[in-house]
Amino acid sequence: MTDQPQPDWARQLEAALEQAGQELGNALTRVGHIFTAQGAMGSVITGDFDKARQLIAGLPPEQVDILGMAARALAELADEEGTKRQ
């Protein structure tokens, strides 16, 4: 390896790749949270509340809040649909 300074284009490329890597990591984290929330919902549907609690406990606090809001909205939508069918 030489002691020559890195050209501007190489530094810019390196910075862009680092940024892309960070964004991809953040996106994968969000996808993981969605899958965890779906797993918790599946556990509730099958009656495995201990597993649902375990999954929810592994989510960050803001994701737990989002999951709670989504669950309440889903319950309301399901109640509305159930009322229509009676």
N, C-alpha and C positions, 0 to 999 in steps of 0.2 A: 504494500500500500504506500502511496506517496503522501508527502506532507503538503501537497497543493490544496488550496482552498476549494471547497465544493462549489461548482457553478450555481448561479441563481436558479436555473431551471431544475437542477437536481434537488436543491433545498425546497423549492416550491412543490415538486413532486412528492418529496418525503413528507412535507406538511399536509398535503392533500390526502396522501395515503393514511397518515395518522388520523386525520379527521374522519375519513371514510370508515376506518376501523372502529373508532369510537362510536360513530353513528350506528354502525352495524351491531356493535355490542349492545347499545341502548335498545335498538329495535328487537334484538333477540331476547333481551331481558323482559321487555313488554309482552312479547309473544309467550314467554314462559309464564308470566303472571296470568295471561288469558287462559292458558292450558291448565294452570293450577286452579283457577276459578271454575273452569268447566269440570275439572275433576271433583271439586268440592260439591258442585251441583249434582253431578252423577252420584256421588256418595249419599247425598240427601235423598235423591230419588229412590235409591236402593235401600235406604234406611240405615246406612252406616254413618251415623252422626259423629262417632268418634273419629273416623277417617276424615270427615268434612272439617271438623274442628282442627285436626292436625294440619290439614292442607291450608286452611285459612290462617292458622298461626304462623305459617311460613311466609306469608305475604307481608310486604311493608305496610305500615299503617295507612298510607294514602290509598293503597290498593284495596285494603279491607273496607275503607269508607266507600270507594267506588263500587265494590262488590255488594255492599249493603244497599246502596241506592239502586243498583241494577236489579237486585233481588226483589226489592219493594215494587219497582216498576213492573217487573215480570209478573209478580203476584197480582197486581192490579189488572194487567192485561188479561191474565188467565181468568180472573174473576169476571171481567167484562164478557169474555168469550163464553164462559160457563153460563152466565145469565142469559145471553142470547139464545143458547141452546135449550133452555128450559121451557 
